[in-house]
Amino acid sequence: MKVMDKFKEQLNKCIQAIERIANMINLQHIPSDNISYNELYNALYQLIPLIPQEYYIFRDRLRDKILPNLKTPDLISRNQYGQELVTLRNGINPYSFGEVIATIKYLNEYNNNNPSSIWDNIHPQIISVAKSRYDKEHYADAVEAAFKEINTRVKSIYKHRTSVEKDGSKLMQAAFSIQNPVIKLGDLSTETGINIQQGYLEMFVGAMVGIRNPQAHCNLTLSKSEALRKLHFASMLMYKLDNELI
């Protein structure tokens, strides 16, 4: 079986695992920390090495951030004598589950569209600020412009609705807050929706801290492929803003 076929097959297994877990949470009202993380963990673990290289930013995030935090942390306490007690837990971390949903959804859209042009799957607003720079081989500038455009769009929405101006990570934390979101990306009446909101909150904050700020403040260089991967990530976030829940 070809690698791409294996990727598609394993991606479908991940989607099926996500749907089963979401049904347990939303229909059977089982708390996520009472649902074993093992099936989803194993499905993602097998998917990671099959993810196409041009989507390495999603592969690396799954491998280095999401997968290690997929299990609900064990409870640490102390008894009356000061001895440490560990209560092992095997459930699913709801915040990581939200990030899994967002990441797998984007990978599935890539799989279904299978674009012939590198720009076919990129959001129009990202194209408008990044393509000319990218075509001129100004790769770092293209990425910086893309994430500044995301910041500008979120800032505009937030200021319009609150009359308050924020920027960068503080803006993202306020805009996508679980308790009082100005921009709602998940159905907060369900636990899965809360997980999705938290997952995107962390990705928007991470984009500002880990990508926009270093590009804006340091004289960094990027390869063509590295720039394209980050532009895909920016596009994912921008498309999600298009699908805001009103």
Residue pairs with C-beta under 8 A, 6 or more apart in sequence:
1 9
3 50
4 52
6 50
7 47
7 50
7 51
7 52
7 111
8 111
10 43
10 46
10 47
10 50
11 47
11 104
11 107
11 108
11 111
13 43
13 46
13 47
14 40
14 43
14 44
14 47
14 100
14 104
15 104
15 108
17 39
17 40
17 43
18 40
18 100
18 101
18 104
20 39
21 32
21 35
21 40
21 92
21 97
22 101
22 192
24 30
24 35
25 31
25 32
25 35
25 190
25 191
25 192
26 190
26 191
26 192
31 91
31 191
32 72
32 91
32 92
32 93
32 94
32 97
32 191
32 195
33 72
33 89
33 91
33 92
33 93
33 94
34 91
35 91
35 92
36 90
36 91
36 92
37 70
37 71
37 72
37 90
37 91
37 92
37 93
38 90
40 70
40 92
40 97
40 100
41 67
41 70
41 71
44 62
44 66
44 67
44 70
44 100
45 67
47 62
48 59
48 62
48 63
48 67
51 58
51 59
51 62
51 107
52 110
53 225
54 225
54 228
54 229
54 232
55 107
55 110
55 229
55 232
56 229
57 229
57 230
57 232
57 233
58 103
58 106
58 107
58 233
61 99
61 103
62 100
62 103
65 99
66 96
66 99
66 100
66 103
69 93
69 95
69 96
70 92
70 93
70 96
70 97
70 100
71 89
71 90
71 91
71 92
71 93
72 89
72 90
72 91
72 92
72 93
73 89
73 93
74 86
74 87
74 88
74 89
75 86
75 87
75 89
76 84
76 85
76 86
76 87
77 84
77 85
77 87
78 84
78 85
79 85
94 191
94 194
94 195
94 198
95 195
95 198
95 199
95 202
96 199
97 192
97 195
97 199
98 186
98 192
98 194
98 195
98 196
98 197
98 198
98 199
98 200
99 199
99 202
99 203
100 199
101 192
101 195
101 196
101 199
102 196
102 199
102 200
102 203
102 236
102 240
106 236
109 121
110 121
113 120
113 121
115 121
118 228
119 127
119 131
121 232
121 235
122 130
122 131
122 231
122 232
122 235
123 234
123 235
123 238
123 239
123 242
125 149
125 153
125 238
126 146
126 149
126 231
126 234
126 235
126 238
128 149
129 145
129 146
129 148
129 149
130 142
130 143
130 145
130 146
130 149
130 231
130 234
131 142
133 139
133 141
133 142
133 145
134 142
134 224
134 227
134 228
134 231
137 224
139 221
139 222
139 223
139 224
139 226
139 227
140 215
140 220
140 221
140 222
140 227
142 227
142 231
143 211
143 215
143 222
143 227
143 230
143 231
143 234
144 212
144 215
144 216
146 230
146 231
146 234
146 235
147 207
147 208
147 211
147 212
147 215
147 230
147 234
148 212
148 216
149 234
149 238
150 204
150 207
150 212
150 234
150 237
150 238
150 241
151 167
151 168
151 171
151 208
151 212
153 238
153 241
154 171
154 172
154 175
154 183
154 204
154 241
155 165
155 166
155 167
155 171
157 175
157 182
157 183
157 241
158 164
158 165
158 166
158 171
158 174
158 175
158 182
158 183
159 165
161 182
162 182
164 174
166 174
166 175
168 208
168 209
168 212
168 213
169 205
169 208
169 209
171 208
172 201
172 204
172 205
172 207
172 208
173 201
173 205
174 182
175 181
175 182
175 183
175 204
176 182
176 183
176 185
176 197
176 200
176 201
176 204
177 201
178 188
178 194
178 197
178 198
178 201
181 188
181 197
183 241
183 244
184 197
184 244
184 245
184 246
185 196
185 197
185 200
185 240
185 243
185 244
185 245
186 192
186 193
186 194
186 195
186 196
186 197
186 200
186 245
187 193
187 196
187 245
188 194
188 197
200 237
200 240
203 237
204 237
207 233
207 234
207 237
211 230
211 233
214 220
222 230
